[in-house]
Amino acid sequence: MDQISFDDLLTVKDKQLPLVVTLYNRGEVSLATLVILNKLTGFLHQANKSISETIVWPDLYRKLTKLEPFIEADLDKMKKIVVNTFNT
């Protein structure tokens, strides 16, 4: 796979699910990862306004927003991991 930018993972293109959500659906990314990325970027709210898919996304969005208060993470540490991952 070609090098993917951080923005590419979180961006809604053509009203389709962001790549990171597709990776979750494939079992390659966890719900906790999606929640932490949302805590770092707030991408879910923007994605929810843009996604036209009506079968998988509404339930997943609801699940993620309800789960968010229960996922605790050191956001400074997570931010450093993301920066190191995408700046190599």
PDB file with SEQRES, HELIX, SHEET and CRYST1 records, atoms N, CA, C and O in Angstrom:
SEQRES   1 A   88  MET ASP GLN ILE SER PHE ASP ASP LEU LEU THR VAL LYS          
SEQRES   2 A   88  ASP LYS GLN LEU PRO LEU VAL VAL THR LEU TYR ASN ARG          
SEQRES   3 A   88  GLY GLU VAL SER LEU ALA THR LEU VAL ILE LEU ASN LYS          
SEQRES   4 A   88  LEU THR GLY PHE LEU HIS GLN ALA ASN LYS SER ILE SER          
SEQRES   5 A   88  GLU THR ILE VAL TRP PRO ASP LEU TYR ARG LYS LEU THR          
SEQRES   6 A   88  LYS LEU GLU PRO PHE ILE GLU ALA ASP LEU ASP LYS MET          
SEQRES   7 A   88  LYS LYS ILE VAL VAL ASN THR PHE ASN THR                      
HELIX    1 AA1 PHE A    6  LEU A   10  1                                   5    
HELIX    2 AA2 LEU A   19  ASN A   25  1                                   7    
HELIX    3 AA3 LEU A   31  THR A   41  1                                  11    
HELIX    4 AA4 PHE A   43  SER A   50  1                                   8    
HELIX    5 AA5 TRP A   57  LEU A   67  1                                  11    
HELIX    6 AA6 GLU A   68  PHE A   70  5                                   3    
HELIX    7 AA7 LEU A   75  PHE A   86  1                                  12    
CRYST1    1.000    1.000    1.000  90.00  90.00  90.00 P 1           1          
ATOM      1  N   MET A   1       0.847  -1.178   0.000  1.00  0.00           N  
ATOM      2  CA  MET A   1       0.000   0.000   0.000  1.00  0.00           C  
ATOM      3  C   MET A   1       0.891   1.238   0.000  1.00  0.00           C  
ATOM      4  O   MET A   1       1.912   1.273   0.686  1.00  0.00           O  
ATOM      5  N   ASP A   2       0.507   2.243  -0.762  1.00  0.00           N  
ATOM      6  CA  ASP A   2       1.255   3.495  -0.797  1.00  0.00           C  
ATOM      7  C   ASP A   2       1.217   4.168   0.559  1.00  0.00           C  
ATOM      8  O   ASP A   2       0.386   3.848   1.409  1.00  0.00           O  
ATOM      9  N   GLN A   3       2.138   5.114   0.747  1.00  0.00           N  
ATOM     10  CA  GLN A   3       2.176   5.884   1.983  1.00  0.00           C  
ATOM     11  C   GLN A   3       0.866   6.661   2.139  1.00  0.00           C  
ATOM     12  O   GLN A   3       0.434   7.357   1.221  1.00  0.00           O  
ATOM     13  N   ILE A   4       0.247   6.533   3.300  1.00  0.00           N  
ATOM     14  CA  ILE A   4      -1.023   7.201   3.570  1.00  0.00           C  
ATOM     15  C   ILE A   4      -0.772   8.306   4.574  1.00  0.00           C  
ATOM     16  O   ILE A   4      -0.101   8.096   5.585  1.00  0.00           O  
ATOM     17  N   SER A   5      -1.307   9.476   4.299  1.00  0.00           N  
ATOM     18  CA  SER A   5      -1.160  10.578   5.250  1.00  0.00           C  
ATOM     19  C   SER A   5      -2.207  10.437   6.350  1.00  0.00           C  
ATOM     20  O   SER A   5      -3.217   9.752   6.191  1.00  0.00           O  
ATOM     21  N   PHE A   6      -1.940  11.097   7.455  1.00  0.00           N  
ATOM     22  CA  PHE A   6      -2.876  11.087   8.574  1.00  0.00           C  
ATOM     23  C   PHE A   6      -4.226  11.637   8.129  1.00  0.00           C  
ATOM     24  O   PHE A   6      -5.270  11.085   8.476  1.00  0.00           O  
ATOM     25  N   ASP A   7      -4.207  12.716   7.367  1.00  0.00           N  
ATOM     26  CA  ASP A   7      -5.463  13.304   6.872  1.00  0.00           C  
ATOM     27  C   ASP A   7      -6.230  12.328   5.994  1.00  0.00           C  
ATOM     28  O   ASP A   7      -7.460  12.289   6.036  1.00  0.00           O  
ATOM     29  N   ASP A   8      -5.509  11.534   5.194  1.00  0.00           N  
ATOM     30  CA  ASP A   8      -6.167  10.547   4.331  1.00  0.00           C  
ATOM     31  C   ASP A   8      -6.969   9.540   5.144  1.00  0.00           C  
ATOM     32  O   ASP A   8      -8.019   9.076   4.700  1.00  0.00           O  
ATOM     33  N   LEU A   9      -6.479   9.202   6.325  1.00  0.00           N  
ATOM     34  CA  LEU A   9      -7.179   8.231   7.173  1.00  0.00           C  
ATOM     35  C   LEU A   9      -8.526   8.750   7.661  1.00  0.00           C  
ATOM     36  O   LEU A   9      -9.476   7.981   7.805  1.00  0.00           O  
ATOM     37  N   LEU A  10      -8.606  10.048   7.914  1.00  0.00           N  
ATOM     38  CA  LEU A  10      -9.765  10.616   8.600  1.00  0.00           C  
ATOM     39  C   LEU A  10     -10.724  11.374   7.697  1.00  0.00           C  
ATOM     40  O   LEU A  10     -11.804  11.771   8.136  1.00  0.00           O  
ATOM     41  N   THR A  11     -10.347  11.579   6.455  1.00  0.00           N  
ATOM     42  CA  THR A  11     -11.128  12.414   5.553  1.00  0.00           C  
ATOM     43  C   THR A  11     -12.237  11.622   4.865  1.00  0.00           C  
ATOM     44  O   THR A  11     -12.032  10.496   4.412  1.00  0.00           O  
ATOM     45  N   VAL A  12     -13.404  12.234   4.800  1.00  0.00           N  
ATOM     46  CA  VAL A  12     -14.528  11.675   4.049  1.00  0.00           C  
ATOM     47  C   VAL A  12     -14.371  12.120   2.599  1.00  0.00           C  
ATOM     48  O   VAL A  12     -14.306  13.314   2.310  1.00  0.00           O  
ATOM     49  N   LYS A  13     -14.312  11.148   1.692  1.00  0.00           N  
ATOM     50  CA  LYS A  13     -14.202  11.457   0.264  1.00  0.00           C  
ATOM     51  C   LYS A  13     -15.417  10.883  -0.433  1.00  0.00           C  
ATOM     52  O   LYS A  13     -15.772   9.725  -0.218  1.00  0.00           O  
ATOM     53  N   ASP A  14     -16.050  11.680  -1.261  1.00  0.00           N  
ATOM     54  CA  ASP A  14     -17.237  11.261  -2.013  1.00  0.00           C  
ATOM     55  C   ASP A  14     -18.328  10.698  -1.101  1.00  0.00           C  
ATOM     56  O   ASP A  14     -19.024   9.749  -1.460  1.00  0.00           O  
ATOM     57  N   LYS A  15     -18.464  11.294   0.075  1.00  0.00           N  
ATOM     58  CA  LYS A  15     -19.497  10.932   1.059  1.00  0.00           C  
ATOM     59  C   LYS A  15     -19.373   9.491   1.551  1.00  0.00           C  
ATOM     60  O   LYS A  15     -20.334   8.919   2.065  1.00  0.00           O  
ATOM     61  N   GLN A  16     -18.182   8.907   1.391  1.00  0.00           N  
ATOM     62  CA  GLN A  16     -17.925   7.534   1.829  1.00  0.00           C  
ATOM     63  C   GLN A  16     -17.215   7.533   3.179  1.00  0.00           C  
ATOM     64  O   GLN A  16     -16.675   8.553   3.608  1.00  0.00           O  
ATOM     65  N   LEU A  17     -17.221   6.378   3.844  1.00  0.00           N  
ATOM     66  CA  LEU A  17     -16.576   6.244   5.144  1.00  0.00           C  
ATOM     67  C   LEU A  17     -15.097   6.590   5.054  1.00  0.00           C  
ATOM     68  O   LEU A  17     -14.445   6.253   4.066  1.00  0.00           O  
ATOM     69  N   PRO A  18     -14.554   7.262   6.078  1.00  0.00           N  
ATOM     70  CA  PRO A  18     -13.112   7.508   6.096  1.00  0.00           C  
ATOM     71  C   PRO A  18     -12.350   6.174   6.110  1.00  0.00           C  
ATOM     72  O   PRO A  18     -12.871   5.157   6.567  1.00  0.00           O  
ATOM     73  N   LEU A  19     -11.132   6.194   5.612  1.00  0.00           N  
ATOM     74  CA  LEU A  19     -10.319   4.982   5.534  1.00  0.00           C  
ATOM     75  C   LEU A  19     -10.161   4.317   6.897  1.00  0.00           C  
ATOM     76  O   LEU A  19     -10.192   3.090   6.985  1.00  0.00           O  
ATOM     77  N   VAL A  20      -9.995   5.095   7.954  1.00  0.00           N  
ATOM     78  CA  VAL A  20      -9.811   4.505   9.280  1.00  0.00           C  
ATOM     79  C   VAL A  20     -11.050   3.709   9.707  1.00  0.00           C  
ATOM     80  O   VAL A  20     -10.920   2.714  10.419  1.00  0.00           O  
ATOM     81  N   VAL A  21     -12.228   4.123   9.290  1.00  0.00           N  
ATOM     82  CA  VAL A  21     -13.457   3.386   9.607  1.00  0.00           C  
ATOM     83  C   VAL A  21     -13.513   2.099   8.779  1.00  0.00           C  
ATOM     84  O   VAL A  21     -13.946   1.059   9.275  1.00  0.00           O  
ATOM     85  N   THR A  22     -13.085   2.168   7.546  1.00  0.00           N  
ATOM     86  CA  THR A  22     -13.006   0.973   6.718  1.00  0.00           C  
ATOM     87  C   THR A  22     -12.037  -0.035   7.337  1.00  0.00           C  
ATOM     88  O   THR A  22     -12.304  -1.236   7.343  1.00  0.00           O  
ATOM     89  N   LEU A  23     -10.917   0.459   7.856  1.00  0.00           N  
ATOM     90  CA  LEU A  23      -9.952  -0.421   8.518  1.00  0.00           C  
ATOM     91  C   LEU A  23     -10.566  -1.045   9.770  1.00  0.00           C  
ATOM     92  O   LEU A  23     -10.291  -2.204  10.081  1.00  0.00           O  
ATOM     93  N   TYR A  24     -11.386  -0.297  10.483  1.00  0.00           N  
ATOM     94  CA  TYR A  24     -12.099  -0.867  11.635  1.00  0.00           C  
ATOM     95  C   TYR A  24     -13.038  -1.981  11.166  1.00  0.00           C  
ATOM     96  O   TYR A  24     -13.072  -3.060  11.758  1.00  0.00           O  
ATOM     97  N   ASN A  25     -13.795  -1.717  10.106  1.00  0.00           N  
ATOM     98  CA  ASN A  25     -14.741  -2.720   9.590  1.00  0.00           C  
ATOM     99  C   ASN A  25     -14.036  -4.000   9.149  1.00  0.00           C  
ATOM    100  O   ASN A  25     -14.630  -5.078   9.191  1.00  0.00           O  
ATOM    101  N   ARG A  26     -12.781  -3.892   8.730  1.00  0.00           N  
ATOM    102  CA  ARG A  26     -11.984  -5.058   8.330  1.00  0.00           C  
ATOM    103  C   ARG A  26     -11.343  -5.753   9.529  1.00  0.00           C  
ATOM    104  O   ARG A  26     -10.748  -6.820   9.383  1.00  0.00           O  
ATOM    105  N   GLY A  27     -11.462  -5.155  10.707  1.00  0.00           N  
ATOM    106  CA  GLY A  27     -10.846  -5.733  11.894  1.00  0.00           C  
ATOM    107  C   GLY A  27      -9.388  -5.352  12.080  1.00  0.00           C  
ATOM    108  O   GLY A  27      -8.682  -5.971  12.876  1.00  0.00           O  
ATOM    109  N   GLU A  28      -8.930  -4.339  11.353  1.00  0.00           N  
ATOM    110  CA  GLU A  28      -7.525  -3.924  11.422  1.00  0.00           C  
ATOM    111  C   GLU A  28      -7.294  -2.797  12.430  1.00  0.00           C  
ATOM    112  O   GLU A  28      -6.150  -2.515  12.787  1.00  0.00           O  
ATOM    113  N   VAL A  29      -8.362  -2.154  12.889  1.00  0.00           N  
ATOM    114  CA  VAL A  29      -8.290  -1.046  13.838  1.00  0.00           C  
ATOM    115  C   VAL A  29      -9.384  -1.272  14.870  1.00  0.00           C  
ATOM    116  O   VAL A  29     -10.473  -1.735  14.530  1.00  0.00           O  
ATOM    117  N   SER A  30      -9.107  -0.952  16.115  1.00  0.00           N  
ATOM    118  CA  SER A  30     -10.091  -1.179  17.177  1.00  0.00           C  
ATOM    119  C   SER A  30     -11.012   0.022  17.371  1.00  0.00           C  
ATOM    120  O   SER A  30     -10.721   1.131  16.925  1.00  0.00           O  
ATOM    121  N   LEU A  31     -12.132  -0.232  18.049  1.00  0.00           N  
ATOM    122  CA  LEU A  31     -13.031   0.864  18.424  1.00  0.00           C  
ATOM    123  C   LEU A  31     -12.291   1.887  19.271  1.00  0.00           C  
ATOM    124  O   LEU A  31     -12.466   3.092  19.091  1.00  0.00           O  
ATOM    125  N   ALA A  32     -11.467   1.409  20.192  1.00  0.00           N  
ATOM    126  CA  ALA A  32     -10.715   2.317  21.059  1.00  0.00           C  
ATOM    127  C   ALA A  32      -9.813   3.240  20.241  1.00  0.00           C  
ATOM    128  O   ALA A  32      -9.661   4.415  20.572  1.00  0.00           O  
ATOM    129  N   THR A  33      -9.220   2.713  19.182  1.00  0.00           N  
ATOM    130  CA  THR A  33      -8.385   3.541  18.313  1.00  0.00           C  
ATOM    131  C   THR A  33      -9.212   4.644  17.672  1.00  0.00           C  
ATOM    132  O   THR A  33      -8.778   5.794  17.622  1.00  0.00           O  
ATOM    133  N   LEU A  34     -10.393   4.305  17.185  1.00  0.00           N  
ATOM    134  CA  LEU A  34     -11.265   5.314  16.586  1.00  0.00           C  
ATOM    135  C   LEU A  34     -11.636   6.386  17.610  1.00  0.00           C  
ATOM    136  O   LEU A  34     -11.636   7.576  17.296  1.00  0.00           O  
ATOM    137  N   VAL A  35     -11.947   5.965  18.823  1.00  0.00           N  
ATOM    138  CA  VAL A  35     -12.321   6.922  19.870  1.00  0.00           C  
ATOM    139  C   VAL A  35     -11.145   7.840  20.194  1.00  0.00           C  
ATOM    140  O   VAL A  35     -11.319   9.052  20.317  1.00  0.00           O  
ATOM    141  N   ILE A  36      -9.953   7.267  20.331  1.00  0.00           N  
ATOM    142  CA  ILE A  36      -8.775   8.077  20.653  1.00  0.00           C  
ATOM    143  C   ILE A  36      -8.468   9.044  19.518  1.00  0.00           C  
ATOM    144  O   ILE A  36      -8.163  10.210  19.771  1.00  0.00           O  
ATOM    145  N   LEU A  37      -8.540   8.588  18.282  1.00  0.00           N  
ATOM    146  CA  LEU A  37      -8.316   9.495  17.150  1.00  0.00           C  
ATOM    147  C   LEU A  37      -9.348  10.620  17.140  1.00  0.00           C  
ATOM    148  O   LEU A  37      -9.031  11.761  16.805  1.00  0.00           O  
ATOM    149  N   ASN A  38     -10.575  10.292  17.506  1.00  0.00           N  
ATOM    150  CA  ASN A  38     -11.594  11.331  17.579  1.00  0.00           C  
ATOM    151  C   ASN A  38     -11.284  12.318  18.696  1.00  0.00           C  
ATOM    152  O   ASN A  38     -11.477  13.522  18.525  1.00  0.00           O  
ATOM    153  N   LYS A  39     -10.810  11.831  19.827  1.00  0.00           N  
ATOM    154  CA  LYS A  39     -10.450  12.732  20.923  1.00  0.00           C  
ATOM    155  C   LYS A  39      -9.324  13.668  20.506  1.00  0.00           C  
ATOM    156  O   LYS A  39      -9.273  14.816  20.946  1.00  0.00           O  
ATOM    157  N   LEU A  40      -8.425  13.185  19.662  1.00  0.00           N  
ATOM    158  CA  LEU A  40      -7.308  14.011  19.194  1.00  0.00           C  
ATOM    159  C   LEU A  40      -7.726  15.002  18.114  1.00  0.00           C  
ATOM    160  O   LEU A  40      -7.178  16.102  18.031  1.00  0.00           O  
ATOM    161  N   THR A  41      -8.704  14.611  17.280  1.00  0.00           N  
ATOM    162  CA  THR A  41      -8.997  15.418  16.096  1.00  0.00           C  
ATOM    163  C   THR A  41     -10.440  15.906  15.975  1.00  0.00           C  
ATOM    164  O   THR A  41     -10.703  16.904  15.305  1.00  0.00           O  
ATOM    165  N   GLY A  42     -11.365  15.215  16.614  1.00  0.00           N  
ATOM    166  CA  GLY A  42     -12.775  15.557  16.443  1.00  0.00           C  
ATOM    167  C   GLY A  42     -13.325  15.179  15.076  1.00  0.00           C  
ATOM    168  O   GLY A  42     -14.295  15.780  14.615  1.00  0.00           O  
ATOM    169  N   PHE A  43     -12.723  14.192  14.422  1.00  0.00           N  
ATOM    170  CA  PHE A  43     -13.114  13.861  13.046  1.00  0.00           C  
ATOM    171  C   PHE A  43     -14.518  13.280  12.921  1.00  0.00           C  
ATOM    172  O   PHE A  43     -15.130  13.381  11.858  1.00  0.00           O  
ATOM    173  N   LEU A  44     -15.037  12.674  13.985  1.00  0.00           N  
ATOM    174  CA  LEU A  44     -16.342  11.998  13.872  1.00  0.00           C  
ATOM    175  C   LEU A  44     -17.482  12.958  13.564  1.00  0.00           C  
ATOM    176  O   LEU A  44     -18.345  12.644  12.744  1.00  0.00           O  
ATOM    177  N   HIS A  45     -17.501  14.107  14.198  1.00  0.00           N  
ATOM    178  CA  HIS A  45     -18.597  15.057  13.976  1.00  0.00           C  
ATOM    179  C   HIS A  45     -18.623  15.503  12.508  1.00  0.00           C  
ATOM    180  O   HIS A  45     -19.681  15.524  11.878  1.00  0.00           O  
ATOM    181  N   GLN A  46     -17.465  15.853  11.980  1.00  0.00           N  
ATOM    182  CA  GLN A  46     -17.398  16.279  10.579  1.00  0.00           C  
ATOM    183  C   GLN A  46     -17.755  15.120   9.652  1.00  0.00           C  
ATOM    184  O   GLN A  46     -18.473  15.306   8.669  1.00  0.00           O  
ATOM    185  N   ALA A  47     -17.258  13.934   9.963  1.00  0.00           N  
ATOM    186  CA  ALA A  47     -17.569  12.760   9.136  1.00  0.00           C  
ATOM    187  C   ALA A  47     -19.067  12.494   9.140  1.00  0.00           C  
ATOM    188  O   ALA A  47     -19.651  12.188   8.101  1.00  0.00           O  
ATOM    189  N   ASN A  48     -19.686  12.610  10.306  1.00  0.00           N  
ATOM    190  CA  ASN A  48     -21.113  12.332  10.410  1.00  0.00           C  
ATOM    191  C   ASN A  48     -21.947  13.275   9.546  1.00  0.00           C  
ATOM    192  O   ASN A  48     -22.990  12.883   9.024  1.00  0.00           O  
ATOM    193  N   LYS A  49     -21.493  14.506   9.398  1.00  0.00           N  
ATOM    194  CA  LYS A  49     -22.215  15.465   8.556  1.00  0.00           C  
ATOM    195  C   LYS A  49     -22.039  15.161   7.070  1.00  0.00           C  
ATOM    196  O   LYS A  49     -22.864  15.566   6.250  1.00  0.00           O  
ATOM    197  N   SER A  50     -20.966  14.448   6.722  1.00  0.00           N  
ATOM    198  CA  SER A  50     -20.628  14.264   5.314  1.00  0.00           C  
ATOM    199  C   SER A  50     -20.960  12.892   4.741  1.00  0.00           C  
ATOM    200  O   SER A  50     -21.139  12.756   3.531  1.00  0.00           O  
ATOM    201  N   ILE A  51     -21.045  11.883   5.586  1.00  0.00           N  
ATOM    202  CA  ILE A  51     -21.231  10.510   5.110  1.00  0.00           C  
ATOM    203  C   ILE A  51     -22.687  10.279   4.716  1.00  0.00           C  
ATOM    204  O   ILE A  51     -23.604  10.607   5.469  1.00  0.00           O  
ATOM    205  N   SER A  52     -22.887   9.714   3.530  1.00  0.00           N  
ATOM    206  CA  SER A  52     -24.246   9.444   3.063  1.00  0.00           C  
ATOM    207  C   SER A  52     -24.671   7.993   3.298  1.00  0.00           C  
ATOM    208  O   SER A  52     -25.849   7.668   3.150  1.00  0.00           O  
ATOM    209  N   GLU A  53     -23.736   7.121   3.659  1.00  0.00           N  
ATOM    210  CA  GLU A  53     -24.022   5.708   3.902  1.00  0.00           C  
ATOM    211  C   GLU A  53     -24.963   5.587   5.104  1.00  0.00           C  
ATOM    212  O   GLU A  53     -24.724   6.209   6.139  1.00  0.00           O  
ATOM    213  N   THR A  54     -26.025   4.797   4.976  1.00  0.00           N  
ATOM    214  CA  THR A  54     -27.060   4.764   6.014  1.00  0.00           C  
ATOM    215  C   THR A  54     -27.252   3.404   6.684  1.00  0.00           C  
ATOM    216  O   THR A  54     -28.175   3.237   7.482  1.00  0.00           O  
ATOM    217  N   ILE A  55     -26.402   2.439   6.375  1.00  0.00           N  
ATOM    218  CA  ILE A  55     -26.579   1.114   6.966  1.00  0.00           C  
ATOM    219  C   ILE A  55     -25.595   0.894   8.119  1.00  0.00           C  
ATOM    220  O   ILE A  55     -26.012   0.600   9.240  1.00  0.00           O  
ATOM    221  N   VAL A  56     -24.306   1.033   7.854  1.00  0.00           N  
ATOM    222  CA  VAL A  56     -23.278   0.773   8.862  1.00  0.00           C  
ATOM    223  C   VAL A  56     -22.984   2.016   9.703  1.00  0.00           C  
ATOM    224  O   VAL A  56     -22.890   1.930  10.927  1.00  0.00           O  
ATOM    225  N   TRP A  57     -22.839   3.160   9.053  1.00  0.00           N  
ATOM    226  CA  TRP A  57     -22.357   4.356   9.733  1.00  0.00           C  
ATOM    227  C   TRP A  57     -23.223   4.833  10.905  1.00  0.00           C  
ATOM    228  O   TRP A  57     -22.663   5.098  11.969  1.00  0.00           O  
ATOM    229  N   PRO A  58     -24.536   4.959  10.783  1.00  0.00           N  
ATOM    230  CA  PRO A  58     -25.304   5.505  11.914  1.00  0.00           C  
ATOM    231  C   PRO A  58     -25.122   4.703  13.206  1.00  0.00           C  
ATOM    232  O   PRO A  58     -24.972   5.292  14.277  1.00  0.00           O  
ATOM    233  N   ASP A  59     -25.133   3.383  13.121  1.00  0.00           N  
ATOM    234  CA  ASP A  59     -24.945   2.561  14.314  1.00  0.00           C  
ATOM    235  C   ASP A  59     -23.529   2.680  14.858  1.00  0.00           C  
ATOM    236  O   ASP A  59     -23.333   2.756  16.070  1.00  0.00           O  
ATOM    237  N   LEU A  60     -22.542   2.696  13.968  1.00  0.00           N  
ATOM    238  CA  LEU A  60     -21.158   2.826  14.408  1.00  0.00           C  
ATOM    239  C   LEU A  60     -20.923   4.194  15.047  1.00  0.00           C  
ATOM    240  O   LEU A  60     -20.274   4.289  16.089  1.00  0.00           O  
ATOM    241  N   TYR A  61     -21.438   5.233  14.441  1.00  0.00           N  
ATOM    242  CA  TYR A  61     -21.289   6.589  14.993  1.00  0.00           C  
ATOM    243  C   TYR A  61     -21.902   6.657  16.393  1.00  0.00           C  
ATOM    244  O   TYR A  61     -21.299   7.217  17.309  1.00  0.00           O  
ATOM    245  N   ARG A  62     -23.074   6.101  16.557  1.00  0.00           N  
ATOM    246  CA  ARG A  62     -23.749   6.095  17.862  1.00  0.00           C  
ATOM    247  C   ARG A  62     -22.911   5.316  18.879  1.00  0.00           C  
ATOM    248  O   ARG A  62     -22.730   5.758  20.014  1.00  0.00           O  
ATOM    249  N   LYS A  63     -22.405   4.159  18.463  1.00  0.00           N  
ATOM    250  CA  LYS A  63     -21.578   3.336  19.348  1.00  0.00           C  
ATOM    251  C   LYS A  63     -20.316   4.096  19.780  1.00  0.00           C  
ATOM    252  O   LYS A  63     -19.945   4.073  20.953  1.00  0.00           O  
ATOM    253  N   LEU A  64     -19.674   4.755  18.841  1.00  0.00           N  
ATOM    254  CA  LEU A  64     -18.450   5.494  19.149  1.00  0.00           C  
ATOM    255  C   LEU A  64     -18.706   6.663  20.093  1.00  0.00           C  
ATOM    256  O   LEU A  64     -17.932   6.890  21.024  1.00  0.00           O  
ATOM    257  N   THR A  65     -19.777   7.399  19.862  1.00  0.00           N  
ATOM    258  CA  THR A  65     -20.052   8.550  20.720  1.00  0.00           C  
ATOM    259  C   THR A  65     -20.461   8.115  22.123  1.00  0.00           C  
ATOM    260  O   THR A  65     -20.152   8.803  23.096  1.00  0.00           O  
ATOM    261  N   LYS A  66     -21.151   6.984  22.237  1.00  0.00           N  
ATOM    262  CA  LYS A  66     -21.524   6.480  23.565  1.00  0.00           C  
ATOM    263  C   LYS A  66     -20.324   5.877  24.295  1.00  0.00           C  
ATOM    264  O   LYS A  66     -20.256   5.931  25.523  1.00  0.00           O  
ATOM    265  N   LEU A  67     -19.392   5.313  23.560  1.00  0.00           N  
ATOM    266  CA  LEU A  67     -18.216   4.688  24.146  1.00  0.00           C  
ATOM    267  C   LEU A  67     -17.165   5.711  24.581  1.00  0.00           C  
ATOM    268  O   LEU A  67     -16.387   5.448  25.497  1.00  0.00           O  
ATOM    269  N   GLU A  68     -17.141   6.857  23.938  1.00  0.00           N  
ATOM    270  CA  GLU A  68     -16.075   7.847  24.156  1.00  0.00           C  
ATOM    271  C   GLU A  68     -15.822   8.188  25.623  1.00  0.00           C  
ATOM    272  O   GLU A  68     -14.656   8.245  26.012  1.00  0.00           O  
ATOM    273  N   PRO A  69     -16.832   8.418  26.462  1.00  0.00           N  
ATOM    274  CA  PRO A  69     -16.535   8.768  27.858  1.00  0.00           C  
ATOM    275  C   PRO A  69     -15.835   7.653  28.636  1.00  0.00           C  
ATOM    276  O   PRO A  69     -15.236   7.915  29.679  1.00  0.00           O  
ATOM    277  N   PHE A  70     -15.900   6.435  28.153  1.00  0.00           N  
ATOM    278  CA  PHE A  70     -15.343   5.300  28.876  1.00  0.00           C  
ATOM    279  C   PHE A  70     -13.931   4.910  28.427  1.00  0.00           C  
ATOM    280  O   PHE A  70     -13.288   4.066  29.052  1.00  0.00           O  
ATOM    281  N   ILE A  71     -13.458   5.519  27.358  1.00  0.00           N  
ATOM    282  CA  ILE A  71     -12.108   5.234  26.864  1.00  0.00           C  
ATOM    283  C   ILE A  71     -11.182   6.326  27.384  1.00  0.00           C  
ATOM    284  O   ILE A  71     -11.290   7.493  27.007  1.00  0.00           O  
ATOM    285  N   GLU A  72     -10.276   5.919  28.250  1.00  0.00           N  
ATOM    286  CA  GLU A  72      -9.308   6.861  28.789  1.00  0.00           C  
ATOM    287  C   GLU A  72      -7.960   6.587  28.147  1.00  0.00           C  
ATOM    288  O   GLU A  72      -7.578   5.437  27.930  1.00  0.00           O  
ATOM    289  N   ALA A  73      -7.249   7.663  27.847  1.00  0.00           N  
ATOM    290  CA  ALA A  73      -5.928   7.530  27.234  1.00  0.00           C  
ATOM    291  C   ALA A  73      -5.122   8.777  27.548  1.00  0.00           C  
ATOM    292  O   ALA A  73      -5.672   9.864  27.725  1.00  0.00           O  
ATOM    293  N   ASP A  74      -3.834   8.605  27.612  1.00  0.00           N  
ATOM    294  CA  ASP A  74      -2.915   9.734  27.758  1.00  0.00           C  
ATOM    295  C   ASP A  74      -2.815  10.380  26.373  1.00  0.00           C  
ATOM    296  O   ASP A  74      -2.058   9.926  25.515  1.00  0.00           O  
ATOM    297  N   LEU A  75      -3.588  11.441  26.174  1.00  0.00           N  
ATOM    298  CA  LEU A  75      -3.680  12.030  24.833  1.00  0.00           C  
ATOM    299  C   LEU A  75      -2.360  12.631  24.365  1.00  0.00           C  
ATOM    300  O   LEU A  75      -2.079  12.640  23.166  1.00  0.00           O  
ATOM    301  N   ASP A  76      -1.545  13.134  25.292  1.00  0.00           N  
ATOM    302  CA  ASP A  76      -0.230  13.639  24.892  1.00  0.00           C  
ATOM    303  C   ASP A  76       0.629  12.506  24.337  1.00  0.00           C  
ATOM    304  O   ASP A  76       1.313  12.663  23.325  1.00  0.00           O  
ATOM    305  N   LYS A  77       0.581  11.369  25.014  1.00  0.00           N  
ATOM    306  CA  LYS A  77       1.332  10.200  24.551  1.00  0.00           C  
ATOM    307  C   LYS A  77       0.785   9.710  23.210  1.00  0.00           C  
ATOM    308  O   LYS A  77       1.554   9.381  22.306  1.00  0.00           O  
ATOM    309  N   MET A  78      -0.539   9.662  23.083  1.00  0.00           N  
ATOM    310  CA  MET A  78      -1.153   9.207  21.830  1.00  0.00           C  
ATOM    311  C   MET A  78      -0.793  10.145  20.684  1.00  0.00           C  
ATOM    312  O   MET A  78      -0.529   9.697  19.568  1.00  0.00           O  
ATOM    313  N   LYS A  79      -0.784  11.439  20.959  1.00  0.00           N  
ATOM    314  CA  LYS A  79      -0.435  12.418  19.928  1.00  0.00           C  
ATOM    315  C   LYS A  79       0.998  12.193  19.448  1.00  0.00           C  
ATOM    316  O   LYS A  79       1.275  12.255  18.250  1.00  0.00           O  
ATOM    317  N   LYS A  80       1.913  11.931  20.398  1.00  0.00           N  
ATOM    318  CA  LYS A  80       3.306  11.672  20.022  1.00  0.00           C  
ATOM    319  C   LYS A  80       3.411  10.415  19.166  1.00  0.00           C  
ATOM    320  O   LYS A  80       4.186  10.378  18.210  1.00  0.00           O  
ATOM    321  N   ILE A  81       2.645   9.396  19.498  1.00  0.00           N  
ATOM    322  CA  ILE A  81       2.672   8.158  18.710  1.00  0.00           C  
ATOM    323  C   ILE A  81       2.191   8.437  17.291  1.00  0.00           C  
ATOM    324  O   ILE A  81       2.806   7.981  16.327  1.00  0.00           O  
ATOM    325  N   VAL A  82       1.097   9.184  17.155  1.00  0.00           N  
ATOM    326  CA  VAL A  82       0.573   9.512  15.827  1.00  0.00           C  
ATOM    327  C   VAL A  82       1.585  10.322  15.032  1.00  0.00           C  
ATOM    328  O   VAL A  82       1.840  10.035  13.863  1.00  0.00           O  
ATOM    329  N   VAL A  83       2.161  11.336  15.670  1.00  0.00           N  
ATOM    330  CA  VAL A  83       3.152  12.179  14.972  1.00  0.00           C  
ATOM    331  C   VAL A  83       4.346  11.347  14.531  1.00  0.00           C  
ATOM    332  O   VAL A  83       4.810  11.468  13.397  1.00  0.00           O  
ATOM    333  N   ASN A  84       4.845  10.501  15.428  1.00  0.00           N  
ATOM    334  CA  ASN A  84       6.009   9.650  15.072  1.00  0.00           C  
ATOM    335  C   ASN A  84       5.657   8.667  13.971  1.00  0.00           C  
ATOM    336  O   ASN A  84       6.491   8.395  13.107  1.00  0.00           O  
ATOM    337  N   THR A  85       4.462   8.134  13.977  1.00  0.00           N  
ATOM    338  CA  THR A  85       4.047   7.166  12.966  1.00  0.00           C  
ATOM    339  C   THR A  85       3.951   7.802  11.586  1.00  0.00           C  
ATOM    340  O   THR A  85       4.357   7.202  10.590  1.00  0.00           O  
ATOM    341  N   PHE A  86       3.419   9.003  11.528  1.00  0.00           N  
ATOM    342  CA  PHE A  86       3.167   9.619  10.219  1.00  0.00           C  
ATOM    343  C   PHE A  86       4.267  10.561   9.768  1.00  0.00           C  
ATOM    344  O   PHE A  86       4.178  11.126   8.678  1.00  0.00           O  
ATOM    345  N   ASN A  87       5.298  10.743  10.573  1.00  0.00           N  
ATOM    346  CA  ASN A  87       6.419  11.588  10.154  1.00  0.00           C  
ATOM    347  C   ASN A  87       7.680  10.783   9.877  1.00  0.00           C  
ATOM    348  O   ASN A  87       8.777  11.339   9.813  1.00  0.00           O  
ATOM    349  N   THR A  88       7.520   9.457   9.712  1.00  0.00           N  
ATOM    350  CA  THR A  88       8.690   8.631   9.413  1.00  0.00           C  
ATOM    351  C   THR A  88       8.758   8.276   7.958  1.00  0.00           C  
ATOM    352  O   THR A  88       9.683   7.583   7.534  1.00  0.00           O  
TER     353      THR A  88                                                      
END                                                                             
